[in-house]
Amino acid sequence: PEIVVLGRLRSLSVNVAQDREGRWHCGLDRSTGRAKLDEKFCRAVTKCVRKGARGDDAVDACIRDSRGRLVRQVERELKKGSS
């Protein structure tokens, strides 16, 4: 069965899915403008989903420790992009 989980990390929405072949895929509703930072978000959320987190609350709880640091990085990058 396909698994699709959506999560929201302040201003970004993350979509994680597992296809029928078992491969994991992640996408953001918009880029932070930094590919490495986008990748970090996707890895963090995908890791949580693979551990069983489903839905915004479960993903949020799973990444609580790293989220603050990641969100601050994203916010700094977004501010740089809008300046």
C-alpha angles and dihedrals in degrees: 000000000000117000120207123179127179122201133178122216103188103281098005130072117209124202118197122183139170116214127218091267091057097253117142122227130187133189138174124219086232136001124255086222090250116090093202092053092047088052092050091053092048093048093049094049094041090052090053093048092049088054089055106269111149125182134007097294095049094046090046092052092047096053098035093115097051097030097079093054093043094047092050089051091049093047091050091049093047091050091051090052094051095048 
